[in-house]
Amino acid sequence: MTMVAGTATLFPRPVQAIWKHHMSKRTHVPFSGMPSPIRIVLICLGVAAVLCASYAIALESARVPGLDFKVYRAGGAELLNNPSGLYAPILGPVHDPGLPFTYPPFAAVLFSVFALMPFEVGYLLLNAVSLVIGLLVVRDLTTRAHALFPRAARWMPLWLTATVFVASGPFRDTILLGQVNIILMGAAYLTAVRFKSLLPFAVAIGLCAGVKLTPLALMLVPLALGRILPILVAAGTFLATQLATLLVMPDLTVEFWTKAVVDPSRVGGLEYIDNLSLRGVLERVGAPQALWLVLAVLTVGVFYVAMRTLRTRLSIASQLGLGGACAALISPVTWSHHWVWFPLFAFALAEASTLVTLPWRRVFWAACGFAGAVLFLTPKLIVRCFGMHPDDTLPWWVYVLHALFVIAVLGCSTAVAASAFKDRRRLTAAAA
């Protein structure tokens, strides 16, 4: 028996050893001596504070909460009560919604369900589904990140990635506007990663494209993987949604495909600061539409090279991340809340960086971090932080800042494609 210094209590040597080991752990692990329930409470309070601050600032700058959901609901109500007015220039009074319906008739059929319930009920229901699906995607993506980078599990736990995702600009604005972006992204992602076959994914993107046309670009994923059948299934599913409405409501279907879909001004000004696409950048500098078409084709080529070259080494989650980013870049209008694909894109860059020899790695990750920061805040919020309104005439540096986002995303993708192609040529030459 010996005396522990500073105490009047006798302890056996084994107890002293255990005590010293415990105290040494306390000096290295934050909050290790704190009871687990207290740690949980502190984490929950911190998460709640971040989310509340994020949403409070965004809500203050938002014109009308649930504005896009009002468009869905108004389109469904118009289909039920006055079908011929579905594609009128404006539906409803100002802010209720005071906007045109820009989706295929198939979407109006689905949205008619919301017209049969109170606005508040439908808005909460849509956002609840978005939240659940979004968290399922985050959980799967975080698990993959931990498997790819084991050390990341310590500084990137699930609760942190979920908080960042929910507080980020695309998710935040999707919730505030009552958009369907997260549901469409989640439907494509979860069917792609949960099934060995790509056929469920193909059906999912075909149905999603029946609601919003952009998911059609995700057929680049099976194309890069050399899978023809999923492409045919996706195209067939989409055509089935359009043929169904053509049979039941031919006038509306023809009006959509001959008038509404060819008028991009129906979804807002292409030059608006929140349009984070190639077309948005070019519109702000007055470039002709032909240049956008050329750059869009080149962009698809860049992403195809990256996805095709790494098809046997890159996970399906990363393939989908690259495909989603490509779709967002080439779309005429990609508001910041459409970039719910960015977490998947960032994961794709991270996985690709372990497979190819990237030059200028620090510049590569700085560009990725810059793009993530712009999206986390969103262009509209950045402008408001400087005392300006997004609808006003803005100084030149604002447009440069947001053009750099598109350049950063395209630059990172080009670096991956070029490095993958170069590595493949080097390996082929070495084998020969």
C-alpha positions in Angstrom: 0.0 0.0 0.0 1.3 3.5 -0.8 0.1 7.1 -0.4 -1.1 9.0 -3.4 0.5 12.5 -3.3 -1.8 15.3 -2.2 -4.4 12.9 -0.6 -4.9 11.3 2.7 -6.2 8.1 1.1 -4.3 4.9 0.6 -4.4 3.2 -2.8 -2.8 0.0 -4.1 -0.3 0.6 -6.9 -2.6 -0.9 -9.6 -5.2 1.6 -8.8 -2.7 4.4 -9.0 -1.7 3.2 -12.5 -5.3 3.1 -13.6 -5.8 6.6 -12.2 -2.7 8.1 -13.9 -3.8 6.5 -17.2 -7.3 8.0 -16.9 -5.9 11.5 -16.1 -3.5 11.3 -19.0 -6.4 10.6 -21.3 -8.2 13.6 -20.0 -5.4 15.9 -21.0 -5.6 14.8 -24.6 -9.3 14.1 -25.2 -11.7 17.2 -24.9 -14.6 16.7 -22.6 -13.6 13.1 -21.8 -14.2 13.6 -18.2 -17.7 15.1 -18.9 -20.7 12.8 -18.6 -22.0 11.6 -22.0 -25.5 13.2 -21.5 -23.9 16.6 -21.0 -21.7 16.2 -24.2 -24.9 15.3 -26.1 -26.7 18.4 -24.8 -23.8 20.7 -25.7 -23.6 19.2 -29.2 -27.3 19.5 -29.7 -27.3 23.1 -28.5 -24.4 24.0 -30.9 -26.1 22.3 -33.8 -29.4 24.1 -33.0 -27.6 27.4 -32.8 -25.9 27.0 -36.2 -29.2 25.9 -37.8 -31.3 28.6 -36.2 -28.8 31.4 -37.2 -28.5 30.0 -40.7 -32.2 29.8 -41.3 -33.0 33.1 -39.6 -30.6 35.0 -41.8 -31.9 33.3 -44.9 -35.5 33.7 -43.9 -35.0 37.4 -43.4 -33.7 37.7 -47.0 -36.4 35.5 -48.5 -39.3 37.2 -50.2 -41.9 34.7 -49.4 -41.4 31.4 -47.6 -42.8 28.4 -49.6 -42.9 30.5 -52.8 -42.0 27.6 -55.1 -44.3 25.3 -53.3 -47.1 27.8 -54.0 -46.2 27.4 -57.7 -46.6 23.6 -57.5 -49.8 24.0 -55.6 -51.2 26.6 -58.0 -50.3 24.4 -61.0 -52.1 21.5 -59.5 -55.2 23.6 -58.7 -55.2 25.1 -62.2 -55.1 21.6 -63.7 -58.1 20.6 -61.6 -60.2 23.8 -62.1 -59.0 25.5 -65.2 -56.6 23.3 -67.3 -56.3 25.7 -70.2 -54.7 28.2 -67.9 -51.9 26.0 -66.7 -49.2 27.7 -68.8 -50.5 31.2 -68.5 -47.8 33.9 -68.0 -48.7 34.2 -64.4 -50.6 32.1 -61.9 -52.3 33.8 -59.0 -51.7 37.3 -57.4 -48.2 38.6 -56.6 -46.3 36.3 -54.2 -49.2 33.9 -54.2 -47.4 32.7 -56.3 -47.4 35.4 -59.0 -45.1 33.2 -61.1 -45.6 30.9 -64.1 -45.8 27.1 -63.9 -42.7 25.8 -65.7 -43.0 22.0 -65.4 -44.5 19.3 -67.6 -48.1 18.3 -67.3 -47.1 15.1 -65.6 -45.7 17.2 -62.7 -49.0 19.1 -62.5 -50.8 15.8 -62.1 -48.6 14.9 -59.1 -48.8 18.4 -57.6 -52.6 18.4 -57.8 -52.5 16.3 -54.5 -51.1 19.4 -52.8 -54.0 21.5 -54.1 -56.4 19.3 -52.1 -54.8 20.1 -48.8 -54.1 23.3 -46.9 -50.9 25.1 -47.8 -49.3 24.7 -44.4 -49.9 20.9 -44.3 -48.5 20.4 -47.8 -45.5 22.6 -47.2 -44.6 20.7 -44.0 -45.2 17.4 -45.6 -42.9 18.2 -48.6 -40.2 19.5 -46.3 -40.4 16.5 -43.9 -39.9 14.1 -46.9 -37.0 16.3 -48.1 -35.4 16.2 -44.7 -35.6 12.4 -44.3 -34.3 11.7 -47.8 -31.6 14.3 -47.4 -30.4 12.7 -44.1 -30.4 9.2 -45.7 -28.1 10.5 -48.5 -25.8 12.2 -45.9 -25.6 9.1 -43.8 -24.6 6.9 -46.8 -22.2 9.5 -48.2 -20.5 10.0 -44.8 -20.1 6.2 -44.4 -18.4 6.1 -47.7 -16.2 9.0 -46.8 -15.1 7.3 -43.6 -14.3 4.1 -45.5 -12.3 6.1 -48.1 -10.5 8.3 -45.5 -10.5 6.4 -42.1 -9.0 9.4 -40.3 -11.9 11.5 -41.4 -14.2 9.7 -38.9 -12.6 11.6 -36.0 -13.0 15.1 -37.4 -16.0 14.5 -39.7 -18.6 12.6 -37.7 -22.1 12.0 -39.0 -23.7 14.7 -36.8 -21.3 17.3 -38.2 -21.8 16.4 -41.9 -25.5 16.3 -41.4 -25.4 19.8 -39.7 -23.3 21.3 -42.5 -25.7 19.8 -45.1 -28.9 21.0 -43.5 -27.4 24.4 -42.9 -25.9 24.8 -46.4 -27.4 27.2 -48.9 -28.9 24.7 -51.4 -30.6 22.6 -48.6 -31.7 25.7 -46.7 -33.2 27.5 -49.7 -34.9 24.3 -50.9 -36.6 24.0 -47.5 -37.6 27.7 -47.4 -38.8 27.8 -51.0 -40.6 24.4 -50.7 -38.6 22.9 -53.6 -38.4 19.3 -54.7 -34.6 19.3 -55.4 -33.6 17.1 -52.5 -36.3 14.6 -53.2 -35.2 14.2 -56.9 -31.5 14.1 -56.0 -32.2 11.5 -53.2 -34.4 9.3 -55.5 -31.5 9.1 -58.0 -28.8 8.6 -55.4 -30.5 6.1 -53.2 -31.6 3.9 -56.1 -28.1 4.1 -57.6 -26.2 3.0 -54.4 -28.7 0.6 -52.9 -29.2 -1.7 -55.9 -26.5 -3.6 -57.9 -28.5 -3.1 -61.1 -28.8 0.4 -62.6 -32.4 -0.3 -63.7 -34.1 1.1 -60.6 -31.9 4.2 -61.0 -33.0 4.4 -64.6 -36.7 4.2 -63.7 -36.1 6.8 -61.0 -34.4 9.4 -63.2 -37.1 8.8 -65.9 -39.8 9.6 -63.4 -37.9 12.5 -62.0 -37.4 13.9 -65.5 -41.2 13.8 -65.9 -41.3 16.3 -63.1 -38.2 18.4 -64.0 -36.3 17.9 -67.2 -32.8 18.3 -65.8 -32.4 14.7 -64.5 -32.3 13.5 -68.1 -28.7 14.6 -68.1 -28.0 11.9 -65.5 -28.2 9.3 -68.3 -24.5 10.3 -68.7 -23.8 8.0 -65.8 -24.8 4.7 -67.5 -23.4 6.0 -70.8 -20.0 6.5 -69.2 -20.3 3.0 -67.6 -21.1 1.5 -71.0 -24.6 0.3 -69.9 -27.1 0.8 -72.7 -30.1 -0.9 -71.2 -30.5 1.6 -68.3 -30.3 4.4 -70.8 -33.2 2.9 -72.8 -35.2 2.2 -69.6 -34.7 5.8 -68.4 -35.7 7.2 -71.8 -38.6 4.9 -72.0 -39.9 5.8 -68.5 -39.6 9.5 -69.3 -41.4 9.1 -72.6 -44.1 7.0 -70.9 -44.9 10.0 -68.5 -45.2 12.3 -71.5 -47.2 9.9 -73.7 -49.6 9.4 -70.8 -50.3 13.1 -70.5 -50.4 13.4 -74.3 -53.3 10.9 -74.4 -55.2 12.4 -71.5 -54.4 16.1 -72.0 -53.0 16.6 -75.5 -53.4 20.4 -75.7 -51.4 21.0 -72.5 -48.6 18.6 -73.5 -48.2 20.2 -76.9 -48.3 23.7 -75.3 -45.6 22.7 -72.9 -43.2 21.3 -75.5 -43.8 23.9 -78.2 -44.1 27.1 -76.0 -43.3 26.8 -72.3 -40.2 24.7 -72.5 -38.5 26.9 -75.1 -39.0 30.1 -73.1 -36.2 30.2 -70.4 -37.5 33.6 -69.2 -40.4 31.7 -67.5 -38.0 30.5 -64.8 -36.5 33.9 -64.2 -33.8 36.2 -65.7 -30.9 34.2 -67.0 -28.5 36.9 -65.9 -29.7 36.9 -62.3 -26.9 36.6 -59.8 -28.2 33.3 -58.3 -28.0 31.5 -61.7 -24.8 29.4 -61.1 -24.5 27.8 -64.5 -22.5 28.4 -67.6 -25.4 30.1 -69.3 -25.8 32.5 -66.3 -22.1 33.5 -66.5 -22.3 34.1 -70.3 -25.5 36.1 -70.1 -23.9 38.5 -67.6 -21.2 39.4 -70.1 -23.6 39.5 -73.1 -22.1 36.4 -74.9 -24.2 34.8 -77.7 -26.2 31.7 -77.2 -24.1 29.8 -79.7 -21.1 30.1 -77.4 -23.1 28.6 -74.6 -24.0 25.6 -76.8 -20.4 25.1 -77.7 -19.2 25.3 -74.1 -22.0 23.0 -72.9 -21.0 20.3 -75.4 -17.3 20.7 -74.3 -18.4 20.5 -70.6 -20.2 17.2 -71.3 -17.1 16.0 -73.0 -14.9 16.8 -70.0 -17.2 15.0 -67.6 -17.6 12.1 -69.9 -13.8 11.7 -70.2 -13.4 11.7 -66.4 -16.3 9.3 -65.8 -15.4 7.0 -68.6 -11.7 6.8 -67.8 -12.3 6.1 -64.2 -15.4 3.9 -64.7 -13.8 0.7 -63.2 -12.3 2.6 -60.2 -14.8 5.3 -59.2 -17.8 4.4 -57.1 -21.3 4.8 -58.4 -21.8 7.6 -55.8 -18.9 9.5 -57.3 -20.1 8.8 -60.9 -23.5 10.3 -59.9 -21.8 13.3 -58.3 -20.0 14.1 -61.5 -23.1 13.5 -63.5 -25.2 15.8 -61.3 -22.5 18.6 -61.4 -22.5 18.3 -65.2 -26.3 18.6 -65.4 -26.2 21.7 -63.2 -23.5 23.4 -65.2 -25.1 22.9 -68.7 -28.6 23.7 -67.6 -29.8 27.2 -68.8 -30.9 28.0 -65.3 -29.4 26.5 -62.2 -30.3 28.5 -59.1 -28.0 28.0 -56.1 -30.7 25.7 -54.5 -30.4 23.4 -57.5 -26.8 22.6 -56.4 -27.9 20.0 -53.8 -25.6 17.8 -55.9 -22.5 19.6 -54.6 -21.8 17.2 -51.6 -21.8 14.3 -54.1 -19.6 16.3 -56.4 -17.1 17.1 -53.6 -17.0 13.4 -52.6 -16.3 12.5 -56.2 -13.4 14.9 -56.3 -12.1 13.4 -53.0 -12.3 9.9 -54.3 -10.8 10.8 -57.7 -7.9 12.5 -55.9 -6.9 9.2 -54.5 -6.9 7.5 -57.9 -5.1 10.0 -60.2 -2.0 12.1 -60.0 -3.3 15.6 -59.6 -0.9 18.6 -60.2 -1.3 21.7 -58.1 -3.2 19.8 -55.4 -3.4 22.9 -53.1 -4.9 25.0 -55.9 -7.3 22.1 -56.7 -8.6 21.9 -53.1 -8.6 25.7 -52.7 -10.9 25.9 -55.7 -13.2 23.2 -54.3 -13.3 24.9 -50.9 -14.1 28.3 -52.5 -17.0 26.7 -54.5 -18.3 25.1 -51.3 -18.1 28.4 -49.4 -20.0 30.3 -52.1 -22.7 27.6 -52.0 -22.9 27.4 -48.3 -23.7 31.2 -48.1 -25.4 31.5 -51.6 -24.9 34.5 -53.9 -28.1 36.2 -52.6 -26.9 36.1 -49.0 -23.4 37.3 -49.9 -24.8 40.3 -51.7 -27.0 41.1 -48.7 -24.1 40.9 -46.4 -22.6 43.9 -48.3 -25.8 45.9 -47.9 -27.1 45.3 -51.5 -30.2 43.7 -52.9 -29.9 40.8 -55.4 -32.5 42.5 -57.7 -30.5 45.7 -57.9 -27.7 46.6 -60.3 -24.6 45.1 -58.7 -20.9 46.1 -58.9 -18.7 44.1 -61.3 -16.8 42.2 -58.5 -20.0 40.5 -57.5 -20.4 38.9 -60.9 -16.7 38.0 -61.0 -17.1 36.3 -57.6 -19.9 34.1 -58.7 -18.4 33.4 -62.2 -15.4 32.0 -60.2 -17.7 29.5 -58.7 -18.6 28.0 -62.1 -14.9 28.3 -63.2 -13.8 26.5 -60.0 -16.3 23.6 -60.5 -15.4 23.2 -64.2 -11.7 23.6 -63.4 -11.7 20.9 -60.8 -13.6 18.6 -63.1 -11.2 19.3 -66.0 -8.2 18.6 -63.7 -9.6 15.2 -62.8 -10.4 14.4 -66.4 -7.0 15.4 -67.7 -5.1 13.6 -64.9 -7.1 10.4 -65.4 -6.5 10.5 -69.1 -2.8 11.2 -68.7 -2.4 8.4 -66.1 -4.3 6.0 -68.3 -2.0 6.8 -71.3 1.1 6.4 -69.1 -0.1 3.0 -67.8 -0.9 1.8 -71.3 2.5 2.9 -72.5 4.2 1.1 -69.6 2.2 -2.1 -70.3 3.3 -2.0 -73.9 
